[in-house]
Amino acid sequence: MMWGLVNIEGMLPRSLRREARSILLRHAGENRLTANVLPGVHLMRFEWSSRPLVAMHSPCMALVIQGSKSIDFGPTHLEYGAGQYLLTSIDMPASSRIVSATGKCPLLAVGIEVDFAELKELIRMCDTLPPSNSQAGISVFEAGSDLLEPVVRLLRLLDTPEHVRALRPLLQQEILYRLLSGPSGSRLLEVSRHDSPSNKVAQALSWLQKHYAEGFMVGELARHAGMSPSSLHQHFKTITGISPIQYQRRIRLHEARRMLLVDSLDIGEASFRVGYQSHSQFSKDYRNYFGRLPKDDMAAGIPFAAYSPEG
């Protein structure tokens, strides 16, 4: 499945876009993701297109101000550019790439983590809510001025740190409200509701993340999620684009990569710890997923990025 890039930059107020661009150019580090410039806020600035980076993406709203990116998960390919935001509502292994960026026109984006405890509290305060429905865990939406305005006000705090403590929580709550009341609201509401299929799939994902090195039966996983095996498989595939077994394999590979590049374990020890019985099968799966053998990653000494808060 592929969604094409739709550039709606002209739909956003020009003055707000210019201000957001100016702030990002001043505060975002060149050619990198600048994490936690404010609690839960990440800035991105890159001056070149990139090869795909495979990483774990955590719940986050990523708004592009300039340039464009793409993301692949399961069979789905999404592209998003200036005036659009990517919403990741679950912990999801995915491959992202910078599509359009140059020195004169760098990719500029802001990522804001989604706090589900705050979201649930906000839901309780809302008089009207959008209908919920089961959707993919990663989706692209168009951003309107009602979302861009509080994002820019939040970014302004980078120039006025004396106001951060008082205003940051209020502005991040407003942004969360705009997400909830906008086109992405049904997705956030669905994953937040206790008995919804998305929430139950999220419980299954949490169990897999904690027990990734263990073997399991789908029926066992379904019991942990409070679903029938057939219902779990259907909704799991809808939300993640892959099966529970494939999800577990990707979690294993991400954790093994962390062990190799951060903990400096040897390949045999890392593969055994994440649940592989065959070193050759581990190397084969690793190459198929990351595009290179474990020994090549280790020899290159590449920077490790296991979790990406920004799509």
Secondary structure as UniProt FT lines:
FT   STRAND          2..3
FT   HELIX           9..11
FT   HELIX           14..27
FT   TURN            30..31
FT   STRAND          32..38
FT   TURN            39..40
FT   STRAND          41..46
FT   STRAND          53..57
FT   STRAND          60..66
FT   STRAND          68..73
FT   TURN            74..75
FT   STRAND          76..81
FT   TURN            82..83
FT   STRAND          84..88
FT   STRAND          92..100
FT   STRAND          107..113
FT   HELIX           116..125
FT   STRAND          138..142
FT   HELIX           145..156
FT   TURN            157..159
FT   HELIX           161..163
FT   HELIX           164..181
FT   TURN            183..184
FT   HELIX           185..192
FT   TURN            194..195
FT   HELIX           197..210
FT   TURN            212..213
FT   HELIX           218..225
FT   HELIX           229..240
FT   HELIX           244..261
FT   HELIX           267..273
FT   TURN            274..275
FT   HELIX           279..290
FT   HELIX           294..300
FT   STRAND          307..308
//
